């Protein structure tokens, strides 16, 4: 596997927040991984963040079925939680997802690996390898 990183930078007004994400797409279009960070109230730790996200899934994803929620460590050392679940979007084709959560210093990090449930056995190893290689690097905030 090759190592990829983003190359985006922006000047942010003092009262603005930033959300960032990268998306990895399988060549056949049957799987993807979205890794993102967003501002988060500093009172939330990883467990609380995962619980909030889990509550959203139960409320908003039709046919939501959780298979597991377990500890997961990124290659960069952050220890988070990984939820594995299935649900059925309005188009009727069930999807299987693995979703990672980590919260630190007022940021929430989520990585969502998605495949159609019929294709999960074909791409599961690659999705797991991608999740295994994710890293959270310190933010470089430069004064203007």
C-alpha positions in Angstrom: 0.0 0.0 0.0 1.2 3.5 -0.7 1.0 6.3 1.9 -1.3 9.2 1.0 -1.8 12.5 2.9 -3.7 15.7 2.2 -2.1 18.9 1.0 -4.8 21.5 1.8 -4.4 24.6 3.9 -6.7 27.5 4.7 -6.7 30.8 6.6 -9.5 30.6 9.1 -11.1 33.6 10.8 -10.8 33.5 14.6 -14.5 32.6 15.2 -14.8 30.0 12.4 -14.3 26.2 12.8 -12.9 23.8 10.3 -14.0 20.3 9.3 -11.8 18.2 7.0 -12.1 14.9 5.3 -10.4 12.6 2.9 -12.2 10.0 0.8 -10.6 6.8 -0.6 -12.5 5.1 -3.4 -12.3 1.5 -4.5 -11.7 1.1 -8.3 -14.9 -0.8 -8.8 -17.0 1.8 -6.9 -18.2 -0.9 -4.4 -16.4 0.5 -1.3 -15.0 3.6 0.2 -13.4 5.0 3.3 -14.1 8.6 4.6 -11.8 9.9 7.3 -12.8 13.2 8.8 -12.3 15.5 11.8 -14.7 18.1 13.1 -14.9 20.5 16.0 -16.2 19.0 19.2 -17.0 20.3 22.6 -13.9 19.6 24.7 -16.0 17.9 27.4 -16.5 14.8 25.2 -14.1 12.0 25.3 -13.9 9.1 22.8 -16.5 7.0 24.5 -19.0 9.8 24.7 -18.3 10.7 21.1 -18.9 7.1 20.0 -22.1 7.0 22.0 -23.4 10.2 20.4 -22.6 8.8 16.9 -24.2 5.5 17.8 -27.4 7.3 19.0 -27.5 9.0 15.6 -27.1 5.8 13.7 -29.9 4.1 15.7 -32.3 7.1 15.0 -31.4 7.8 11.4 -30.3 4.6 9.7 -33.2 2.3 8.7 -32.7 -1.3 9.8 -29.6 -0.5 11.8 -28.0 -3.6 13.3 -24.8 -3.3 15.3 -22.5 -6.3 15.3 -19.7 -5.0 17.5 -18.1 -2.1 19.3 -14.5 -2.6 20.4 -11.2 -0.8 21.1 -9.1 0.0 18.0 -5.7 1.6 17.9 -4.5 3.7 14.9 -1.0 3.3 13.6 -0.2 6.8 15.0 -1.1 5.4 18.5 -4.5 7.0 19.3 -6.8 4.5 21.0 -10.4 4.8 19.8 -13.5 2.6 19.3 -14.5 0.7 16.2 -18.2 -0.1 15.5 -19.2 -2.6 12.9 -22.8 -2.5 11.7 -25.3 -2.9 8.8 -28.2 -0.9 7.6 -30.4 -0.5 4.6 -30.5 2.9 2.8 -33.7 4.0 1.0 -32.5 2.4 -2.3 -32.9 -1.0 -0.6 -29.3 -2.4 -1.0 -28.0 -3.2 2.5 -24.5 -1.8 3.4 -22.0 -2.9 5.9 -19.9 -0.3 7.7 -17.0 -0.1 10.1 -16.8 3.2 11.9 -13.9 4.4 14.0 -14.2 7.2 16.7 -11.6 9.2 18.5 -12.0 12.5 20.4 -9.2 14.7 21.7 -8.5 18.4 22.3 -11.9 19.6 21.1 -11.8 17.5 17.8 -13.8 14.5 16.9 -12.3 12.0 14.4 -14.4 9.5 12.5 -13.4 7.0 9.8 -16.2 5.2 8.0 -15.4 2.2 5.8 -18.4 1.3 3.6 -19.3 -1.5 1.2 -22.5 -3.0 0.0 -23.2 -6.0 2.2 -23.2 -8.3 -0.9 -19.6 -7.1 -1.7 -18.2 -6.9 1.8 -16.4 -10.3 1.6 -14.6 -9.1 -1.5 -13.3 -5.8 0.0 -13.3 -6.4 3.8 -9.5 -7.2 4.0 -8.7 -4.0 2.0 -11.0 -1.9 4.2 -9.4 -3.3 7.3 -5.9 -2.6 6.0 -6.9 1.0 5.2 -8.4 1.5 8.7 -5.2 -0.1 10.2 -3.1 2.5 8.4 -4.9 5.6 9.3 -3.1 8.2 11.4 -3.9 11.4 13.2 -1.0 13.8 13.0 -0.7 17.0 15.1 -2.4 20.0 13.6 -0.1 22.6 12.2 -1.7 25.9 12.9 0.4 28.8 11.8 -0.3 32.4 12.9 -1.0 34.9 10.1 
